[in-house]
Amino acid sequence: MSIRYEETRFEGYDCIRLENQVLKLWITESCGPRIIGLNLHGQDNLMALLPNATYRIPSGIDYHFRGGHRLWHGPEDPERTYVPDDKPVSVQQIDGGLLAKQPVEGLTGIQKVMEVTLSEKEPLVTLNHTLTNRGPQRVSLTPWAITQLKPGGFAILPQAVHTTGLLPNRRLAIWPYTSINSPHLIWGDKYTFVLATMHSGKLKIGWANPVGWLAYWIAGTLFVKYAEYQPQSDYLDFGSSSECYCDPQFLELETLGPVTSLAPGQSVSHKERWLLISDIDIEPEESSVAEIAGMIERRY
């Protein structure tokens, strides 16, 4: 069975459904580009759906979060980052997937393109996120790929533990609204866990992630995101290449590319790979994750 490509309606959006032998995902046409749905056959959508969640930017326009997976560009700014993506996107079918292209953002001059391809037989998705400067001025930015997942599970955030003698070997970015003593944060030596079971409040942490993956477990399914870390490059947010945000409505797994200066007409791309593993029973404990870490890392 080759990759199936079908125009459909999903959760109120005009979408393209991509499907292989083991999984399905839905990419919006009527806005975005967004991946609004993702599931293994016979299982529930892993993505958080946020039809009523908005943010009023200083100009008075509402940004609609919608849920699912989106492409932003950092650094985070109330005007530049939250440019509404309410207009239809151009979708082109390609070998194994599709190319979704957003109209140029009027305020920033940036155009977002998301290329999505599937493995024919495995639960693997490849995403190439591209930002192009269509404006008249040079722009400094970073690609920022954000996946909003439904609550009820827990995130696994690997730490790079290596011997550096008397020198430090890790750094952590903590946002002002994050409580270090939150019961939803479990600090381990090799893995940090975020429990997506909050009833109030919010938290966010970021870190340099040379391990190259981060994951979310819910109801027997493990969702893994892979993204390359470039140790000689500059990253935003105290050097963070991976970040995790959580509140009562969703948990976000985020990866960032290095800070890049784009002249007019130049582009930068940021690649992620997704892996879904079904029927897996783990706990938010280091010993439990250690049993499956090798399997995750072999797929990287």
C-alpha positions as CSV (number, residue, x, y, z in Angstrom):
1,M,0.0,0.0,0.0
2,S,1.4,3.4,-1.0
3,I,0.8,6.7,0.8
4,R,-2.9,7.7,0.5
5,Y,-3.7,11.3,-0.1
6,E,-7.3,12.5,0.4
7,E,-9.1,15.8,0.7
8,T,-11.5,15.7,3.7
9,R,-13.0,17.7,6.6
10,F,-11.6,17.1,10.0
11,E,-12.5,18.9,13.2
12,G,-14.1,21.8,11.3
13,Y,-11.1,22.3,8.9
14,D,-10.6,21.6,5.2
15,C,-7.7,19.1,5.3
16,I,-5.6,16.7,3.4
17,R,-5.4,13.3,5.1
18,L,-2.1,11.4,4.6
19,E,-2.2,7.7,5.5
20,N,0.2,4.8,5.4
21,Q,-0.2,1.2,6.7
22,V,0.0,2.2,10.3
23,L,-0.9,5.8,10.9
24,K,-2.9,8.8,9.7
25,L,-2.4,12.6,9.9
26,W,-4.4,15.6,8.8
27,I,-2.8,18.8,7.4
28,T,-5.0,21.9,7.2
29,E,-5.8,23.6,3.9
30,S,-8.2,26.3,5.2
31,C,-5.6,27.8,7.5
32,G,-2.1,27.1,8.8
33,P,-0.1,25.2,7.8
34,R,-1.0,22.9,10.7
35,I,-1.0,19.2,11.4
36,I,-4.3,19.0,13.4
37,G,-4.6,15.3,13.7
38,L,-2.2,12.3,14.2
39,N,-3.0,8.8,15.2
40,L,-2.1,5.2,14.8
41,H,-4.8,3.1,13.1
42,G,-7.6,2.3,15.6
43,Q,-6.4,4.7,18.2
44,D,-7.3,8.3,19.2
45,N,-5.9,11.6,18.0
46,L,-2.8,12.5,20.0
47,M,-3.0,16.2,19.2
48,A,-4.6,18.7,21.5
49,L,-7.6,20.5,19.9
50,L,-8.1,24.1,21.0
51,P,-10.9,25.6,18.9
52,N,-11.6,28.4,21.3
53,A,-8.1,29.3,22.5
54,T,-7.0,32.7,21.3
55,Y,-4.4,35.4,22.2
56,R,-5.1,39.1,21.6
57,I,-1.9,40.6,20.1
58,P,-1.2,44.4,20.8
59,S,-2.7,45.4,17.4
60,G,-6.0,44.1,18.6
61,I,-6.2,40.9,16.4
62,D,-6.8,37.5,17.8
63,Y,-4.3,34.7,17.2
64,H,-6.1,31.3,17.1
65,F,-4.0,28.5,18.6
66,R,-6.2,25.6,17.2
67,G,-3.9,22.9,18.6
68,G,-1.8,20.4,16.7
69,H,1.6,21.1,15.2
70,R,2.7,24.5,13.9
71,L,5.7,26.4,12.6
72,W,6.7,29.6,14.3
73,H,9.8,31.8,14.2
74,G,11.6,33.1,17.3
75,P,12.4,35.1,19.3
76,E,8.9,35.1,20.8
77,D,7.3,38.5,20.4
78,P,3.6,39.5,20.8
79,E,3.4,40.9,17.3
80,R,5.9,39.1,15.1
81,T,5.4,35.6,16.5
82,Y,1.7,35.6,16.8
83,V,0.9,36.7,13.3
84,P,-2.5,35.0,12.5
85,D,-2.4,32.0,10.1
86,D,-6.1,32.2,9.3
87,K,-5.8,32.3,5.5
88,P,-5.9,29.2,3.2
89,V,-2.6,27.5,2.3
90,S,-1.4,26.2,-1.0
91,V,-1.0,22.4,-0.8
92,Q,1.0,20.4,-3.4
93,Q,1.2,16.6,-3.5
94,I,4.8,15.3,-3.6
95,D,6.3,11.8,-3.5
96,G,5.3,10.3,-0.1
97,G,3.5,13.3,1.2
98,L,2.7,17.0,0.6
99,L,4.1,20.5,0.6
100,A,1.9,23.2,2.4
101,K,2.8,26.8,1.7
102,Q,1.5,29.7,3.7
103,P,1.0,33.2,2.1
104,V,3.7,35.7,3.0
105,E,3.2,37.3,6.4
106,G,2.4,40.9,5.8
107,L,4.0,42.2,9.0
108,T,7.2,40.1,8.9
109,G,7.7,39.3,5.2
110,I,8.3,35.7,6.2
111,Q,6.8,32.8,4.3
112,K,6.3,29.4,6.1
113,V,6.4,26.1,4.3
114,M,5.9,22.7,5.8
115,E,6.9,19.5,3.9
116,V,5.4,16.4,5.4
117,T,6.3,12.9,4.2
118,L,5.5,9.4,5.5
119,S,7.3,6.1,5.5
120,E,5.2,3.6,3.6
121,K,5.2,0.8,6.2
122,E,6.5,2.3,9.5
123,P,5.1,4.8,12.0
124,L,7.5,7.5,10.9
125,V,6.9,11.0,9.8
126,T,9.5,13.4,8.4
127,L,8.8,17.2,8.5
128,N,10.9,19.9,6.9
129,H,10.0,23.3,8.1
130,T,11.2,26.2,5.9
131,L,11.2,30.0,6.6
132,T,11.9,32.3,3.6
133,N,12.5,36.0,3.9
134,R,10.3,37.6,1.3
135,G,10.8,41.1,2.7
136,P,13.2,43.9,1.8
137,Q,15.3,43.8,5.0
138,R,17.6,41.2,6.6
139,V,15.9,39.3,9.4
140,S,17.4,37.5,12.4
141,L,15.2,34.5,13.5
142,T,15.1,30.9,14.5
143,P,12.8,28.2,13.2
144,W,10.5,26.9,16.0
145,A,8.5,23.7,15.6
146,I,5.7,23.3,18.2
147,T,3.5,20.2,18.8
148,Q,0.5,20.5,21.1
149,L,-0.5,17.2,22.6
150,K,-3.6,16.3,24.6
151,P,-3.1,16.1,28.4
152,G,-3.2,13.1,30.6
153,G,0.3,11.7,29.9
154,F,3.9,12.7,30.6
155,A,6.8,14.2,28.7
156,I,10.3,12.6,28.7
157,L,13.1,15.1,28.4
158,P,16.6,13.6,28.1
159,Q,19.6,15.3,29.6
160,A,23.1,15.0,28.1
161,V,25.1,13.6,31.0
162,H,28.8,13.4,30.1
163,T,32.0,13.8,32.1
164,T,33.5,17.3,32.1
165,G,35.7,17.2,35.2
166,L,35.3,20.4,37.3
167,L,33.3,22.1,34.6
168,P,29.4,22.2,34.3
169,N,27.9,19.8,31.7
170,R,24.2,21.0,31.5
171,R,22.2,24.2,31.4
172,L,18.5,24.8,31.9
173,A,16.2,27.6,31.0
174,I,13.2,28.2,33.3
175,W,10.4,30.6,32.5
176,P,9.1,33.0,35.2
177,Y,5.8,31.3,35.7
178,T,7.5,27.9,36.4
179,S,7.7,26.6,40.0
180,I,10.8,24.6,40.6
181,N,8.8,22.7,43.3
182,S,5.9,21.9,41.0
183,P,4.5,18.4,41.6
184,H,4.3,18.2,37.8
185,L,8.1,18.3,37.4
186,I,10.2,15.2,38.2
187,W,13.9,16.0,38.1
188,G,16.1,13.0,37.3
189,D,19.8,12.7,36.6
190,K,19.3,11.5,33.0
191,Y,15.6,12.4,32.3
192,T,13.3,15.1,33.4
193,F,9.6,14.3,33.4
194,V,6.6,16.7,33.0
195,L,3.3,15.3,34.1
196,A,0.5,16.7,31.9
197,T,-2.1,16.4,34.7
198,M,-2.3,20.1,35.7
199,H,-5.6,21.6,36.9
200,S,-4.2,25.2,37.2
201,G,-1.1,27.1,36.5
202,K,1.6,26.5,33.8
203,L,5.2,25.7,33.4
204,K,8.0,25.8,30.8
205,I,11.6,24.6,30.7
206,G,14.2,24.6,27.9
207,W,17.6,23.0,27.5
208,A,20.4,22.3,25.0
209,N,19.5,18.8,23.8
210,P,22.5,17.0,22.0
211,V,20.7,13.7,22.8
212,G,18.5,14.7,19.9
213,W,15.0,13.5,21.0
214,L,12.2,14.2,23.4
215,A,9.0,12.3,23.9
216,Y,5.4,12.1,25.2
217,W,3.7,9.0,26.6
218,I,-0.1,8.7,26.9
219,A,-2.4,5.7,27.1
220,G,0.1,3.2,25.9
221,T,1.5,5.2,23.0
222,L,4.9,6.9,22.9
223,F,5.3,9.9,20.5
224,V,9.0,10.8,19.9
225,K,10.4,13.9,18.2
226,Y,13.9,13.9,16.8
227,A,15.8,17.1,15.8
228,E,19.5,17.6,15.2
229,Y,21.5,19.7,17.7
230,Q,24.3,21.9,16.3
231,P,26.8,22.4,19.2
232,Q,28.7,25.2,17.4
233,S,25.6,27.3,16.7
234,D,23.7,29.9,18.8
235,Y,20.3,29.1,20.2
236,L,17.7,31.3,21.8
237,D,16.4,31.0,25.4
238,F,19.8,30.4,27.1
239,G,20.9,28.0,24.4
240,S,17.8,25.9,24.3
241,S,17.3,23.6,21.3
242,S,14.4,21.8,22.9
243,E,11.6,23.1,25.2
244,C,8.5,21.8,26.9
245,Y,5.4,23.8,28.0
246,C,2.5,22.5,30.0
247,D,-0.9,23.9,31.2
248,P,-4.2,22.2,31.9
249,Q,-5.3,22.1,28.2
250,F,-2.2,20.6,26.6
251,L,1.5,19.8,26.7
252,E,3.9,21.2,24.0
253,L,7.0,19.5,22.7
254,E,9.1,22.1,21.0
255,T,12.3,22.1,19.0
256,L,14.3,25.1,17.7
257,G,16.9,25.6,15.1
258,P,19.9,27.9,15.5
259,V,19.6,31.6,15.2
260,T,20.0,32.6,11.6
261,S,20.3,35.9,9.7
262,L,18.3,35.8,6.4
263,A,19.0,38.3,3.7
264,P,16.0,39.0,1.3
265,G,15.2,35.9,-0.6
266,Q,17.2,33.6,1.7
267,S,15.7,30.5,3.5
268,V,16.4,28.4,6.5
269,S,15.0,24.9,7.2
270,H,14.5,22.9,10.3
271,K,13.9,19.1,10.2
272,E,12.0,16.9,12.6
273,R,11.3,13.2,12.5
274,W,8.4,11.7,14.4
275,L,8.2,8.1,15.6
276,L,5.1,6.5,17.2
277,I,5.4,3.4,19.3
278,S,2.3,1.5,20.4
279,D,1.5,-0.9,23.2
280,I,4.3,0.4,25.4
281,D,3.9,0.5,29.2
282,I,6.3,2.9,31.0
283,E,6.3,5.1,34.1
284,P,7.8,8.6,34.7
285,E,10.8,7.0,36.3
286,E,14.4,6.9,35.0
287,S,14.7,3.1,35.3
288,S,11.5,2.6,33.3
289,V,12.7,4.9,30.5
290,A,16.2,3.3,30.5
291,E,14.7,0.1,29.3
292,I,13.4,1.6,26.1
293,A,16.0,4.4,25.5
294,G,18.1,2.2,23.3
295,M,15.1,1.4,21.0
296,I,14.4,5.2,20.7
297,E,18.0,6.1,20.0
298,R,18.5,3.5,17.4
299,R,15.7,5.0,15.3
300,Y,17.4,8.5,15.4
